[in-house]
Amino acid sequence: MRRLSSLALCPILVTLACQPEATQPPAEPAPTTEPPVEGEPTPAPTEPVAVEAGRNYDLVVSFISPGDGTDHAAAERLEAAIAGVAGVVHARGHWGREGEHDECFVLGALSAEDRAAFIAKAKAAVADSKKVNVSENAVCQDRGS
């Protein structure tokens, strides 16, 4: 077997060293997770914001698991029921090993009538599930908080 001398490798190394670096597109800024100031109208968020530790939320929908996972169909019904409602701050807290989580809502930007309608709609969406608990004026559980 023939060995290459170091002089024979020079053109290869120079060629590799002179190649332009691959450019990466600039990173997009991280989305804000701060809830808006109370009283300011806000559009419905596309993704839930981070849970604010220790804060009481107007409505907390807890998806629990008695050992066989959470009710995914009820979660989808809730998501469909609340989609597109402006003025609602939505946070999600994860706290269990089987997908247990809380869907938490701040409704301060809604009128009293709209607030009652939102709560009734959310409760109706999950009413038939034994794996969902609904609380008002409660803390949102989050393992990271």
Phi, psi and omega in degrees: 000138183265137179262142177277140177279163180296332178292327179290334180278341184305311181299325180292314181295320179295317180299315180293320183291333183270357179292136178293146179290146175292134181266140178260140175294150180298143180292141177284145179295147179293141179293148180288143178243011179280130175293145181291164178296135182300139180097339178275130177293141181226148174287157178295128181289151178279331178231145178298148177273173179291148178288137176267113185302133175079356182278141172274130178258149181298323181218131177232123177249113184259124177262112186252167179224122176273025178112000180227028177088169181272170180273094182293325179295319178295322178297319178293321177296319178296314180302316179294322183292327184261354183301133173081005178278114181283152176086009181249130173264125185244124176239154179231128177243131178258133184218356183235168181274348181247028178091007179300135181201164176245138170254120191236140187228136171255123187246019185301334181276354181268151173291164180302321180293314179293325177297312179298320179294319180297313181298317179296319180294318179295316179297319180296325182295331184243007188301326185272006182260133176274357182252022181226133173242139180242131179228148174248148181052060185226162178278140178274124179284138176204123181302329182278350183270000000 
